[in-house]
């Protein structure tokens, strides 16, 4: 069955609400302002209205309510809306939810899921285009899930709402909502914390997450068709836990790494992957690691200027060619 990313999210939420009375929604704007994606949530809003709290815009309060509900035995999904809005909830997400399990000596779990629709989506400008995953990756105790395909939107959301015992930040991307994939809902899910090899290859590893996954796949197609280069595409799927082993195995096979990451170049996810390769995979590298990132500047409102900063398939191709000395 083919589904869109938005349908995967909505289906997972609906199934979890139906299966477990502890699952509840705080907020309901999980598809942002996308009218097509919003329609996928209509069955959820119709069938489970009694377990959906319509809330004011108060991210600190919403996150706190979600944490309290989780500590009390519920499994809440908290809509924090646009990615940069999670900054308003940092005291709760970073300094409360992430620490409760540790500071209670393991006696208290906090199975809350914070949902954030992050990334550069077109004219979001400097205040609405943040990619907070690298900042959140600095917080022990948080799980950070970042699906790059529609099937993983379904699998990872379902896991977070039904099985996770720890606070999770689920980062979606506005430009992924219409992406499609085949879904076998009965197939076993790749375990959380394990990356997915989305395309096999032998010449260069393209390591991606979230929106850069379909762009890396497009780049791999261009490399093969126009340059005769076999590129392997590694979809990280989660930032915490981070599957360093799969990355290292891929680069050991290909000898070259291009890391496509929408975070800023400095201190981003790509920087961590590059550091891992330098520390643990240097002997495998036939060329320096290439990072394809967003430059360290605020994101402009102008779509033309934003396009200059965006991580694209063409830029990933150029990075791969550089590592191959082309």
Phi and psi in degrees as GROMACS dihedral restraints (atoms count N, CA, C in turn):
[ dihedral_restraints ]
;  ai    aj    ak    al  type     phi  dphi    fc
    3     4     5     6     1   -92.1    20    10
    4     5     6     7     1   133.0    20    10
    6     7     8     9     1  -132.7    20    10
    7     8     9    10     1   160.4    20    10
    9    10    11    12     1   -88.9    20    10
   10    11    12    13     1   165.5    20    10
   12    13    14    15     1   -56.7    20    10
   13    14    15    16     1   -45.1    20    10
   15    16    17    18     1   -62.8    20    10
   16    17    18    19     1   -41.2    20    10
   18    19    20    21     1   -64.8    20    10
   19    20    21    22     1   -36.1    20    10
   21    22    23    24     1   -62.1    20    10
   22    23    24    25     1   -44.9    20    10
   24    25    26    27     1   -61.6    20    10
   25    26    27    28     1   -49.6    20    10
   27    28    29    30     1   -64.2    20    10
   28    29    30    31     1   -40.4    20    10
   30    31    32    33     1   -63.9    20    10
   31    32    33    34     1   -43.9    20    10
   33    34    35    36     1   -62.3    20    10
   34    35    36    37     1   -44.1    20    10
   36    37    38    39     1   -62.2    20    10
   37    38    39    40     1   -44.5    20    10
   39    40    41    42     1   -63.2    20    10
   40    41    42    43     1   -45.4    20    10
   42    43    44    45     1   -64.7    20    10
   43    44    45    46     1   -37.9    20    10
   45    46    47    48     1   -70.2    20    10
   46    47    48    49     1   -39.6    20    10
   48    49    50    51     1   -62.8    20    10
   49    50    51    52     1   -38.9    20    10
   51    52    53    54     1   -70.4    20    10
   52    53    54    55     1   -32.6    20    10
   54    55    56    57     1   -88.4    20    10
   55    56    57    58     1   -23.6    20    10
   57    58    59    60     1  -141.9    20    10
   58    59    60    61     1   115.2    20    10
   60    61    62    63     1   -68.0    20    10
   61    62    63    64     1   -12.6    20    10
   63    64    65    66     1   -78.1    20    10
   64    65    66    67     1   -18.5    20    10
   66    67    68    69     1   -73.9    20    10
   67    68    69    70     1   132.6    20    10
   69    70    71    72     1  -144.9    20    10
   70    71    72    73     1   158.3    20    10
   72    73    74    75     1  -113.2    20    10
   73    74    75    76     1   132.0    20    10
   75    76    77    78     1  -110.6    20    10
   76    77    78    79     1   101.2    20    10
   78    79    80    81     1    96.9    20    10
   79    80    81    82     1   168.0    20    10
   81    82    83    84     1  -149.1    20    10
   82    83    84    85     1    16.2    20    10
   84    85    86    87     1   -97.4    20    10
   85    86    87    88     1    42.1    20    10
   87    88    89    90     1   -67.2    20    10
   88    89    90    91     1   -17.1    20    10
   90    91    92    93     1  -104.0    20    10
   91    92    93    94     1    12.1    20    10
   93    94    95    96     1    62.8    20    10
   94    95    96    97     1  -137.1    20    10
   96    97    98    99     1  -102.2    20    10
   97    98    99   100     1    12.2    20    10
   99   100   101   102     1   -79.5    20    10
  100   101   102   103     1   108.6    20    10
  102   103   104   105     1   -65.5    20    10
  103   104   105   106     1   -33.3    20    10
  105   106   107   108     1   -68.6    20    10
  106   107   108   109     1   -45.9    20    10
  108   109   110   111     1   -65.5    20    10
  109   110   111   112     1   -35.0    20    10
  111   112   113   114     1   -58.7    20    10
  112   113   114   115     1   -34.7    20    10
  114   115   116   117     1   -63.5    20    10
  115   116   117   118     1   -27.1    20    10
  117   118   119   120     1   -67.7    20    10
  118   119   120   121     1   -20.5    20    10
  120   121   122   123     1   -89.4    20    10
  121   122   123   124     1    -5.0    20    10
  123   124   125   126     1   -59.5    20    10
  124   125   126   127     1   -41.1    20    10
  126   127   128   129     1   -62.2    20    10
  127   128   129   130     1   -35.8    20    10
  129   130   131   132     1   -63.6    20    10
  130   131   132   133     1   -47.9    20    10
  132   133   134   135     1   -64.8    20    10
  133   134   135   136     1   -33.3    20    10
  135   136   137   138     1   -76.5    20    10
  136   137   138   139     1   -45.2    20    10
  138   139   140   141     1   -83.3    20    10
  139   140   141   142     1   -22.1    20    10
  141   142   143   144     1  -131.2    20    10
  142   143   144   145     1    36.2    20    10
  144   145   146   147     1   -57.2    20    10
  145   146   147   148     1   -32.1    20    10
  147   148   149   150     1   -70.0    20    10
  148   149   150   151     1   -18.0    20    10
  150   151   152   153     1  -110.5    20    10
  151   152   153   154     1    22.0    20    10
  153   154   155   156     1  -119.8    20    10
  154   155   156   157     1   121.9    20    10
  156   157   158   159     1   -96.0    20    10
  157   158   159   160     1   116.8    20    10
  159   160   161   162     1   -80.9    20    10
  160   161   162   163     1   123.3    20    10
  162   163   164   165     1  -124.0    20    10
  163   164   165   166     1   156.5    20    10
  165   166   167   168     1   -74.9    20    10
  166   167   168   169     1   170.1    20    10
  168   169   170   171     1   -81.9    20    10
  169   170   171   172     1    92.7    20    10
  171   172   173   174     1  -151.0    20    10
  172   173   174   175     1    81.6    20    10
  174   175   176   177     1   -60.7    20    10
  175   176   177   178     1   -38.5    20    10
  177   178   179   180     1   -60.6    20    10
  178   179   180   181     1   -43.6    20    10
  180   181   182   183     1   -68.6    20    10
  181   182   183   184     1   -41.6    20    10
  183   184   185   186     1   -62.7    20    10
  184   185   186   187     1   -45.7    20    10
  186   187   188   189     1   -63.3    20    10
  187   188   189   190     1   -41.9    20    10
  189   190   191   192     1   -63.4    20    10
  190   191   192   193     1   -40.4    20    10
  192   193   194   195     1   -64.0    20    10
  193   194   195   196     1   -39.9    20    10
  195   196   197   198     1   -65.0    20    10
  196   197   198   199     1   -41.4    20    10
  198   199   200   201     1   -63.7    20    10
  199   200   201   202     1   -45.5    20    10
  201   202   203   204     1   -61.0    20    10
  202   203   204   205     1   -41.7    20    10
  204   205   206   207     1   -64.3    20    10
  205   206   207   208     1   -40.1    20    10
  207   208   209   210     1   -65.4    20    10
  208   209   210   211     1   -43.0    20    10
  210   211   212   213     1   -62.8    20    10
  211   212   213   214     1   -31.1    20    10
  213   214   215   216     1   -83.5    20    10
  214   215   216   217     1    -0.3    20    10
  216   217   218   219     1   112.9    20    10
  217   218   219   220     1    -2.4    20    10
  219   220   221   222     1   -86.9    20    10
  220   221   222   223     1   171.9    20    10
  222   223   224   225     1  -127.8    20    10
  223   224   225   226     1    76.4    20    10
  225   226   227   228     1   -81.0    20    10
  226   227   228   229     1   147.2    20    10
  228   229   230   231     1  -111.0    20    10
  229   230   231   232     1   116.8    20    10
  231   232   233   234     1  -106.9    20    10
  232   233   234   235     1   121.3    20    10
  234   235   236   237     1   -85.2    20    10
  235   236   237   238     1   108.0    20    10
  237   238   239   240     1   -98.5    20    10
  238   239   240   241     1     7.1    20    10
  240   241   242   243     1    63.8    20    10
  241   242   243   244     1  -139.2    20    10
  243   244   245   246     1   -57.0    20    10
  244   245   246   247     1   141.6    20    10
  246   247   248   249     1   -50.9    20    10
  247   248   249   250     1   -40.3    20    10
  249   250   251   252     1   -70.9    20    10
  250   251   252   253     1   -16.9    20    10
  252   253   254   255     1   -70.2    20    10
  253   254   255   256     1   -18.2    20    10
  255   256   257   258     1   -64.3    20    10
  256   257   258   259     1   -21.2    20    10
  258   259   260   261     1   -61.6    20    10
  259   260   261   262     1   -32.7    20    10
  261   262   263   264     1   -67.8    20    10
  262   263   264   265     1   -19.6    20    10
  264   265   266   267     1  -106.0    20    10
  265   266   267   268     1     8.1    20    10
  267   268   269   270     1   -54.7    20    10
  268   269   270   271     1   -42.1    20    10
  270   271   272   273     1   -56.3    20    10
  271   272   273   274     1   -36.6    20    10
  273   274   275   276     1   -80.4    20    10
  274   275   276   277     1   -48.0    20    10
  276   277   278   279     1   -66.9    20    10
  277   278   279   280     1   -47.2    20    10
  279   280   281   282     1   -87.6    20    10
  280   281   282   283     1   -39.9    20    10
  282   283   284   285     1  -103.0    20    10
  283   284   285   286     1    -9.6    20    10
  285   286   287   288     1  -116.5    20    10
  286   287   288   289     1   -66.4    20    10
  288   289   290   291     1   -55.4    20    10
  289   290   291   292     1   -43.9    20    10
  291   292   293   294     1   -69.8    20    10
  292   293   294   295     1   -21.7    20    10
  294   295   296   297     1  -103.5    20    10
  295   296   297   298     1   -16.4    20    10
  297   298   299   300     1   -62.0    20    10
  298   299   300   301     1   -44.1    20    10
  300   301   302   303     1   -60.2    20    10
  301   302   303   304     1   -46.3    20    10
  303   304   305   306     1   -67.1    20    10
  304   305   306   307     1   -46.0    20    10
  306   307   308   309     1   -76.7    20    10
  307   308   309   310     1   -12.6    20    10
  309   310   311   312     1   -96.7    20    10
  310   311   312   313     1    11.5    20    10
  312   313   314   315     1    64.9    20    10
  313   314   315   316     1    30.1    20    10
  315   316   317   318     1    80.9    20    10
  316   317   318   319     1     5.8    20    10
  318   319   320   321     1   -80.8    20    10
  319   320   321   322     1   -24.7    20    10
  321   322   323   324     1  -122.3    20    10
  322   323   324   325     1   128.4    20    10
  324   325   326   327     1  -105.2    20    10
  325   326   327   328     1   157.9    20    10
  327   328   329   330     1  -132.0    20    10
  328   329   330   331     1    75.5    20    10
  330   331   332   333     1   -80.3    20    10
  331   332   333   334     1    62.5    20    10
  333   334   335   336     1  -104.4    20    10
  334   335   336   337     1   143.5    20    10
  336   337   338   339     1  -116.7    20    10
  337   338   339   340     1   119.8    20    10
  339   340   341   342     1   -95.6    20    10
  340   341   342   343     1   122.1    20    10
  342   343   344   345     1  -102.6    20    10
  343   344   345   346     1   131.9    20    10
  345   346   347   348     1  -136.4    20    10
  346   347   348   349     1   129.4    20    10
  348   349   350   351     1   -98.8    20    10
  349   350   351   352     1    89.5    20    10
  351   352   353   354     1  -106.3    20    10
  352   353   354   355     1   173.8    20    10
  354   355   356   357     1   109.9    20    10
  355   356   357   358     1   173.2    20    10
  357   358   359   360     1   -83.8    20    10
  358   359   360   361     1   108.2    20    10
  360   361   362   363     1  -113.7    20    10
  361   362   363   364     1     2.1    20    10
  363   364   365   366     1   104.9    20    10
  364   365   366   367     1   106.1    20    10
  366   367   368   369     1    61.1    20    10
  367   368   369   370     1    28.7    20    10
  369   370   371   372     1   -77.3    20    10
  370   371   372   373     1   -20.7    20    10
  372   373   374   375     1    63.3    20    10
  373   374   375   376     1  -172.0    20    10
  375   376   377   378     1   -67.9    20    10
  376   377   378   379     1   -26.3    20    10
  378   379   380   381     1   -96.8    20    10
  379   380   381   382     1    -4.8    20    10
  381   382   383   384     1  -132.2    20    10
  382   383   384   385     1    18.4    20    10
  384   385   386   387     1  -122.0    20    10
  385   386   387   388     1    14.4    20    10
  387   388   389   390     1   -68.1    20    10
  388   389   390   391     1   149.3    20    10
  390   391   392   393     1  -119.1    20    10
  391   392   393   394     1    92.6    20    10
  393   394   395   396     1   -82.4    20    10
  394   395   396   397     1     3.8    20    10
  396   397   398   399     1   -61.9    20    10
  397   398   399   400     1   -37.3    20    10
  399   400   401   402     1   -67.7    20    10
  400   401   402   403     1   -39.5    20    10
  402   403   404   405     1   -62.0    20    10
  403   404   405   406     1   -45.6    20    10
  405   406   407   408     1   -68.6    20    10
  406   407   408   409     1   -26.0    20    10
  408   409   410   411     1   -65.4    20    10
  409   410   411   412     1   -13.4    20    10
  411   412   413   414     1   -83.8    20    10
  412   413   414   415     1     2.3    20    10
  414   415   416   417     1  -111.0    20    10
  415   416   417   418     1   101.5    20    10
  417   418   419   420     1   -59.7    20    10
  418   419   420   421     1   138.4    20    10
  420   421   422   423     1   104.0    20    10
  421   422   423   424     1   -14.7    20    10
  423   424   425   426     1   -98.9    20    10
  424   425   426   427     1   140.9    20    10
  426   427   428   429     1   -99.1    20    10
  427   428   429   430     1   136.6    20    10
  429   430   431   432     1  -125.2    20    10
  430   431   432   433     1   108.6    20    10
  432   433   434   435     1  -102.0    20    10
  433   434   435   436     1   134.0    20    10
  435   436   437   438     1  -140.3    20    10
  436   437   438   439     1    78.7    20    10
  438   439   440   441     1   -63.4    20    10
  439   440   441   442     1   142.5    20    10
  441   442   443   444     1  -109.8    20    10
  442   443   444   445     1     3.4    20    10
  444   445   446   447     1  -147.2    20    10
  445   446   447   448     1   161.3    20    10
  447   448   449   450     1   -63.4    20    10
  448   449   450   451     1   -38.1    20    10
  450   451   452   453     1   -67.0    20    10
  451   452   453   454     1   -36.1    20    10
  453   454   455   456     1   -75.1    20    10
  454   455   456   457     1   -26.6    20    10
  456   457   458   459     1   -57.7    20    10
  457   458   459   460     1   -41.5    20    10
  459   460   461   462     1   -69.7    20    10
  460   461   462   463     1   -53.6    20    10
  462   463   464   465     1   -62.5    20    10
  463   464   465   466     1   -46.6    20    10
  465   466   467   468     1   -71.5    20    10
  466   467   468   469     1   -38.0    20    10
  468   469   470   471     1   -65.9    20    10
  469   470   471   472     1   -40.8    20    10
  471   472   473   474     1   -64.0    20    10
  472   473   474   475     1   -40.9    20    10
  474   475   476   477     1   -63.5    20    10
  475   476   477   478     1   -44.5    20    10
  477   478   479   480     1   -60.8    20    10
  478   479   480   481     1   -41.4    20    10
  480   481   482   483     1   -81.5    20    10
  481   482   483   484     1   -24.4    20    10
  483   484   485   486     1  -105.8    20    10
  484   485   486   487     1   -33.3    20    10
  486   487   488   489     1  -118.9    20    10
  487   488   489   490     1   -28.5    20    10
  489   490   491   492     1   -61.5    20    10
  490   491   492   493     1   143.1    20    10
  492   493   494   495     1  -107.8    20    10
  493   494   495   496     1    -2.7    20    10
  495   496   497   498     1  -124.1    20    10
  496   497   498   499     1   160.6    20    10
  498   499   500   501     1   -63.7    20    10
  499   500   501   502     1   136.2    20    10
  501   502   503   504     1  -126.0    20    10
  502   503   504   505     1   136.1    20    10
  504   505   506   507     1  -105.4    20    10
  505   506   507   508     1   116.4    20    10
  507   508   509   510     1  -101.8    20    10
  508   509   510   511     1   109.7    20    10
  510   511   512   513     1  -102.2    20    10
  511   512   513   514     1   114.3    20    10
  513   514   515   516     1   -99.1    20    10
  514   515   516   517     1   177.5    20    10
  516   517   518   519     1  -140.1    20    10
  517   518   519   520     1   131.0    20    10
  519   520   521   522     1   -58.3    20    10
  520   521   522   523     1   -31.1    20    10
  522   523   524   525     1   -86.4    20    10
  523   524   525   526     1    -0.4    20    10
  525   526   527   528     1   -96.0    20    10
  526   527   528   529     1   -14.8    20    10
  528   529   530   531     1   -58.0    20    10
  529   530   531   532     1   -29.8    20    10
  531   532   533   534     1   -94.7    20    10
  532   533   534   535     1    -3.5    20    10
  534   535   536   537     1   -66.1    20    10
  535   536   537   538     1   143.5    20    10
  537   538   539   540     1  -115.1    20    10
  538   539   540   541     1   157.5    20    10
  540   541   542   543     1  -160.2    20    10
  541   542   543   544     1   162.6    20    10
  543   544   545   546     1   -80.7    20    10
  544   545   546   547     1   136.3    20    10
  546   547   548   549     1  -123.9    20    10
  547   548   549   550     1   126.4    20    10
  549   550   551   552     1  -112.0    20    10
  550   551   552   553     1    97.8    20    10
  552   553   554   555     1   -63.0    20    10
  553   554   555   556     1   -19.6    20    10
  555   556   557   558     1   -93.3    20    10
  556   557   558   559     1    -7.4    20    10
  558   559   560   561     1   -74.3    20    10
  559   560   561   562     1   147.8    20    10
  561   562   563   564     1   -65.8    20    10
  562   563   564   565     1   139.9    20    10
  564   565   566   567     1   -79.8    20    10
  565   566   567   568     1   142.5    20    10
  567   568   569   570     1   -59.8    20    10
  568   569   570   571     1   130.5    20    10
  570   571   572   573     1   -55.4    20    10
  571   572   573   574     1   144.3    20    10
  573   574   575   576     1   -62.1    20    10
  574   575   576   577     1   134.8    20    10
  576   577   578   579     1    97.0    20    10
  577   578   579   580     1    -1.1    20    10
  579   580   581   582     1  -114.2    20    10
  580   581   582   583     1   130.7    20    10
  582   583   584   585     1   -73.3    20    10
  583   584   585   586     1   163.3    20    10
  585   586   587   588     1  -116.1    20    10
  586   587   588   589     1   128.6    20    10
  588   589   590   591     1   -82.9    20    10
  589   590   591   592     1   106.0    20    10
  591   592   593   594     1   -86.7    20    10
  592   593   594   595     1   -18.5    20    10
  594   595   596   597     1  -154.1    20    10
  595   596   597   598     1   129.8    20    10
  597   598   599   600     1   -80.5    20    10
  598   599   600   601     1   147.7    20    10
  600   601   602   603     1  -164.6    20    10
  601   602   603   604     1   167.4    20    10
  603   604   605   606     1  -126.0    20    10
  604   605   606   607     1    -7.9    20    10
  606   607   608   609     1  -101.1    20    10
  607   608   609   610     1   -32.8    20    10
  609   610   611   612     1  -157.9    20    10
  610   611   612   613     1   143.7    20    10
  612   613   614   615     1   -98.3    20    10
  613   614   615   616     1   125.8    20    10
  615   616   617   618     1  -104.1    20    10
  616   617   618   619     1   112.1    20    10
  618   619   620   621     1  -104.8    20    10
  619   620   621   622     1   123.0    20    10
  621   622   623   624     1  -140.9    20    10
  622   623   624   625     1   167.9    20    10
  624   625   626   627     1  -152.3    20    10
  625   626   627   628     1   150.3    20    10
  627   628   629   630     1    53.6    20    10
  628   629   630   631     1  -126.7    20    10
  630   631   632   633     1   -64.5    20    10
  631   632   633   634     1   -23.3    20    10
  633   634   635   636     1   -78.1    20    10
  634   635   636   637     1    -8.2    20    10
  636   637   638   639     1   -67.0    20    10
  637   638   639   640     1   -55.3    20    10
  639   640   641   642     1   -62.7    20    10
  640   641   642   643     1   -29.5    20    10
  642   643   644   645     1   -71.2    20    10
  643   644   645   646     1   -36.8    20    10
  645   646   647   648     1   -67.5    20    10
  646   647   648   649     1   -37.6    20    10
  648   649   650   651     1   -64.5    20    10
  649   650   651   652     1   -40.8    20    10
  651   652   653   654     1   -63.2    20    10
  652   653   654   655     1   -41.0    20    10
  654   655   656   657     1   -62.8    20    10
  655   656   657   658     1   -40.6    20    10
  657   658   659   660     1   -62.0    20    10
  658   659   660   661     1   -38.2    20    10
  660   661   662   663     1   -64.6    20    10
  661   662   663   664     1   -42.0    20    10
  663   664   665   666     1   -64.7    20    10
  664   665   666   667     1   -44.0    20    10
  666   667   668   669     1   -59.8    20    10
  667   668   669   670     1   -40.7    20    10
  669   670   671   672     1   -71.6    20    10
  670   671   672   673     1   -46.1    20    10
  672   673   674   675     1   -70.1    20    10
  673   674   675   676     1   -42.5    20    10
  675   676   677   678     1   -99.1    20    10
  676   677   678   679     1   -19.2    20    10
  678   679   680   681     1  -129.2    20    10
  679   680   681   682     1    -2.8    20    10
  681   682   683   684     1    65.8    20    10
  682   683   684   685     1    28.4    20    10
  684   685   686   687     1  -104.7    20    10
  685   686   687   688     1   132.6    20    10
  687   688   689   690     1   -95.6    20    10
  688   689   690   691     1   109.3    20    10
  690   691   692   693     1  -107.6    20    10
  691   692   693   694     1   134.1    20    10
  693   694   695   696     1   -95.7    20    10
  694   695   696   697     1   134.1    20    10
  696   697   698   699     1  -110.0    20    10
  697   698   699   700     1   119.9    20    10
  699   700   701   702     1  -107.2    20    10
  700   701   702   703     1   118.2    20    10
  702   703   704   705     1   -97.4    20    10
  703   704   705   706     1   113.2    20    10
  705   706   707   708     1   -63.6    20    10
  706   707   708   709     1   -36.3    20    10
  708   709   710   711     1    70.9    20    10
  709   710   711   712     1   -38.3    20    10
  711   712   713   714     1  -143.3    20    10
  712   713   714   715     1   148.0    20    10
  714   715   716   717     1   -95.4    20    10
  715   716   717   718     1   -32.3    20    10
  717   718   719   720     1  -141.5    20    10
  718   719   720   721     1   109.5    20    10
  720   721   722   723     1   -72.7    20    10
  721   722   723   724     1   153.7    20    10
  723   724   725   726     1  -109.4    20    10
  724   725   726   727     1   124.9    20    10
  726   727   728   729     1   -87.4    20    10
  727   728   729   730     1    82.7    20    10
  729   730   731   732     1   -68.8    20    10
  730   731   732   733     1   -31.4    20    10
  732   733   734   735     1   -63.0    20    10
  733   734   735   736     1   -43.6    20    10
  735   736   737   738     1   -66.0    20    10
  736   737   738   739     1   -39.1    20    10
  738   739   740   741     1   -60.9    20    10
  739   740   741   742     1   -46.8    20    10
  741   742   743   744     1   -64.3    20    10
  742   743   744   745     1   -39.2    20    10
  744   745   746   747     1   -65.2    20    10
  745   746   747   748     1   -41.0    20    10
  747   748   749   750     1   -63.4    20    10
  748   749   750   751     1   -46.3    20    10
  750   751   752   753     1   -70.1    20    10
  751   752   753   754     1   -30.3    20    10
  753   754   755   756     1   -62.8    20    10
  754   755   756   757     1   -31.8    20    10
  756   757   758   759     1   -77.4    20    10
  757   758   759   760     1   -43.2    20    10
  759   760   761   762     1   -93.8    20    10
  760   761   762   763     1   -30.1    20    10
  762   763   764   765     1    82.7    20    10
  763   764   765   766     1    -2.8    20    10
  765   766   767   768     1  -141.8    20    10
  766   767   768   769     1   146.1    20    10
  768   769   770   771     1  -135.4    20    10
  769   770   771   772     1   129.8    20    10
  771   772   773   774     1  -121.1    20    10
  772   773   774   775     1   122.1    20    10
  774   775   776   777     1  -107.9    20    10
  775   776   777   778     1   115.2    20    10
  777   778   779   780     1  -101.1    20    10
  778   779   780   781     1   116.3    20    10
  780   781   782   783     1  -146.5    20    10
  781   782   783   784     1   130.2    20    10
  783   784   785   786     1   -79.1    20    10
  784   785   786   787     1    -9.8    20    10
  786   787   788   789     1   -64.6    20    10
  787   788   789   790     1   163.0    20    10
  789   790   791   792     1   -60.7    20    10
  790   791   792   793     1   154.8    20    10
  792   793   794   795     1   -61.4    20    10
  793   794   795   796     1   -43.6    20    10
  795   796   797   798     1   -79.8    20    10
  796   797   798   799     1   129.7    20    10
  798   799   800   801     1    64.2    20    10
  799   800   801   802     1    24.3    20    10
  801   802   803   804     1   -92.6    20    10
  802   803   804   805     1  -175.5    20    10
  804   805   806   807     1   -62.0    20    10
  805   806   807   808     1   -41.1    20    10
  807   808   809   810     1   -62.1    20    10
  808   809   810   811     1   -35.7    20    10
  810   811   812   813     1   -63.0    20    10
  811   812   813   814     1   -38.5    20    10
  813   814   815   816     1   -67.9    20    10
  814   815   816   817     1   -41.7    20    10
  816   817   818   819     1   -63.7    20    10
  817   818   819   820     1   -42.8    20    10
  819   820   821   822     1   -62.1    20    10
  820   821   822   823     1   -40.1    20    10
  822   823   824   825     1   -64.0    20    10
  823   824   825   826     1   -40.3    20    10
  825   826   827   828     1   -60.5    20    10
  826   827   828   829     1   -43.7    20    10
  828   829   830   831     1   -66.3    20    10
  829   830   831   832     1   -35.7    20    10
  831   832   833   834     1   -67.8    20    10
  832   833   834   835     1   -38.7    20    10
  834   835   836   837     1   -80.8    20    10
  835   836   837   838     1   -37.8    20    10
  837   838   839   840     1  -119.4    20    10
  838   839   840   841     1   -11.3    20    10
  840   841   842   843     1  -130.3    20    10
  841   842   843   844     1    18.0    20    10
  843   844   845   846     1   -60.5    20    10
  844   845   846   847     1   -37.9    20    10
  846   847   848   849     1   -65.8    20    10
  847   848   849   850     1   -20.7    20    10
  849   850   851   852     1   -84.0    20    10
  850   851   852   853     1   -19.1    20    10
  852   853   854   855     1   -79.0    20    10
  853   854   855   856     1   129.1    20    10
  855   856   857   858     1   -96.5    20    10
  856   857   858   859     1    -8.5    20    10
  858   859   860   861     1  -155.0    20    10
  859   860   861   862     1   159.8    20    10
  861   862   863   864     1   -60.1    20    10
  862   863   864   865     1   148.7    20    10
  864   865   866   867     1   -64.2    20    10
  865   866   867   868     1   140.3    20    10
  867   868   869   870     1  -112.8    20    10
  868   869   870   871     1   127.4    20    10
  870   871   872   873     1  -105.3    20    10
  871   872   873   874     1   129.7    20    10
  873   874   875   876     1  -111.7    20    10
  874   875   876   877     1   101.3    20    10
  876   877   878   879     1  -126.4    20    10
  877   878   879   880     1   173.8    20    10
  879   880   881   882     1   -81.8    20    10
  880   881   882   883     1   131.7    20    10
  882   883   884   885     1   -60.1    20    10
  883   884   885   886     1   161.6    20    10
  885   886   887   888     1   -80.7    20    10
  886   887   888   889     1    64.6    20    10
  888   889   890   891     1  -138.6    20    10
  889   890   891   892     1   157.2    20    10
  891   892   893   894     1   -61.8    20    10
  892   893   894   895     1   150.1    20    10
  894   895   896   897     1   -80.8    20    10
  895   896   897   898     1   123.6    20    10
  897   898   899   900     1   -75.9    20    10
  898   899   900   901     1   157.6    20    10
  900   901   902   903     1   -73.0    20    10
  901   902   903   904     1   -36.3    20    10
  903   904   905   906     1   -60.2    20    10
  904   905   906   907     1   127.4    20    10
  906   907   908   909     1   -65.0    20    10
  907   908   909   910     1   -33.2    20    10
  909   910   911   912     1   -67.1    20    10
  910   911   912   913     1   -42.5    20    10
  912   913   914   915     1   -70.3    20    10
  913   914   915   916     1   -38.9    20    10
  915   916   917   918     1   -61.1    20    10
  916   917   918   919     1   -38.2    20    10
  918   919   920   921     1   -61.6    20    10
  919   920   921   922     1   -30.3    20    10
  921   922   923   924     1   -66.8    20    10
  922   923   924   925     1   -26.7    20    10
  924   925   926   927     1   -93.7    20    10
  925   926   927   928     1   -19.2    20    10
  927   928   929   930     1   -69.3    20    10
  928   929   930   931     1   138.6    20    10
  930   931   932   933     1   -75.3    20    10
  931   932   933   934     1   113.1    20    10
  933   934   935   936     1  -116.3    20    10
  934   935   936   937     1   167.6    20    10
  936   937   938   939     1   -60.6    20    10
  937   938   939   940     1   -40.0    20    10
  939   940   941   942     1   -63.1    20    10
  940   941   942   943     1   -38.2    20    10
  942   943   944   945     1   -69.7    20    10
  943   944   945   946     1   -34.4    20    10
  945   946   947   948     1   -67.5    20    10
  946   947   948   949     1   -41.1    20    10
  948   949   950   951     1   -58.6    20    10
  949   950   951   952     1   -46.7    20    10
  951   952   953   954     1   -60.6    20    10
  952   953   954   955     1   -40.5    20    10
  954   955   956   957     1   -63.0    20    10
  955   956   957   958     1   -41.9    20    10
  957   958   959   960     1   -63.9    20    10
  958   959   960   961     1   -41.6    20    10
  960   961   962   963     1   -63.3    20    10
  961   962   963   964     1   -37.1    20    10
  963   964   965   966     1   -63.0    20    10
  964   965   966   967     1   -42.9    20    10
  966   967   968   969     1   -66.8    20    10
  967   968   969   970     1   -22.9    20    10
  969   970   971   972     1   -95.1    20    10
  970   971   972   973     1     6.2    20    10
  972   973   974   975     1    69.6    20    10
  973   974   975   976     1    25.3    20    10
